[in-house]
Amino acid sequence: MPVKNRFAEMLPEITQWRRDFHTHPELLFEVHRTAAKVADLLRSFGCDEVVTGIGRTGVVGVIHGKTDTAGRVIGLRADMDALPITEQTGVDYASTTPGVMHACGHDGHTAMLLGAAKYLAETRNFDGKAVVIFQPAEEGGGGGREMVEDGMMERFGVQEVYGMHNMPGIPVGTFAIRTGAIMAAADQFELTVTGKGGHAAKPHDCIDTTVVAAHIIVALQTIASRNVDPMKQVVVSVCTVQTDSTAHNVIPQVVKLKGTVRTMDPGVQDYVERRITEIVTGTATALGAQAKVDYQRGYPVTVNAEVNTRHAVDVAKAVSGQVDENTAPLMGAEDFSFMLNSRPGAYIFLGNGDTAMVHHPAYNFDDNAIPFGSSWYAGMVEARMPAA
């Protein structure tokens, strides 16, 4: 197809952008170099409007089609931030920032959307406006929420919004998507268990918070195994345990536990939050201790609208012909969910081949995926806003 052919021609240039981003990764909202380069490139493409500082460090570009008879506006989103991981890829363009690397492929997402923006600004073969969205702080900072709360959708008149993420383990050029919930809500909790510290040789004179914490950890697993319908997805994970003592012979006074909850259904999410409090406080009381629960809601469920998913599938089929339309939902979370809660749209995965999994120090984005991803981004604009 013509779009894919054009991106094959552009591949060396887009790859160069991607590898530059990879060499200079930035965290959360501190994506100043990345955002500046994105904005400069968008201006060089001839975008009709380039705005920085949306959601703190986000960048938005607006590209007008040849016509705008219907007043349509389609948004396309890519994330820009990296992760606090020490790179182990051995590539010659590896991170030059100690302890920080693009271990999730956001460098590839940004480069692919830039490629699509350049193509759309060259051809303008659509009727309406394309809004390209470059978001900071997907990795835990909620940059998607910040951009939405900054009024981005209203300011640029976005009516539909689409996003993409690479996926190791899927062949390059293959797309995967599903209607409805595709990624989980991610909440987090911190539990504080207070007992009575003392000498390890005299446990009868203490209220052993480590024993209480152990019972709590085991009991929390009954939420998934015995409380929630087995046909509904839920993961409760206690990931850290910290005491107020480091001695071998001291029973600690306080133990703190931190963890995460992943759910696909808002009703299950509400139930699990309530059940965690019941189990934690009840177990602590039964064993003579006290417990405090601090539960924080995080990213909501990522939900693909049915009609928009159909559009995304049609374009993916036109690009490569290889589309899994009923991929299994993932228990990972994605803050593109905030944008989908604000406007209808869809989120799709693009194969990254047989590589290390995302968030692994040996992960690297496969540049061969670029023509497929850029073609899909641009294709969504041309398919949803065909030239008048």
MODAZI-V432611 format. One line per field, one symbol per residue. ss: DSSP state (~ for helix, > for strand, _ for the rest). A space follows every 50 residues. Layout:
ss: ???
//
This chain:
ss: _~~~~~~~~~~~~~~~~~~~~~~___>____~~~~~~~~~~~~~~___>> >>>>___>>>>>>>__>_____>>>>>>>__>>_________________ >____~~~~~~~~~~~~~~~~~~__>>_>>>>>>>_______~~~~~~~_ _~~~~~___>>>>>>>>_______>>___>>>>_>>>>>>>>>>_>_>>_ __~~~_>_~~~~~~~~~~~~_~~~~~~______>>>>>>>>>>______> >__>>>>>>>>>>__~~~~~~~~~~~~~~~~~~~~~___>>>>>>>>>>_ _>>>_~~~~~~~~~~~~~~___>>_____>_____~~~~~~~_>>>>>>> >_______________~~~~~~~~~~~~~~~~~~_>__
//
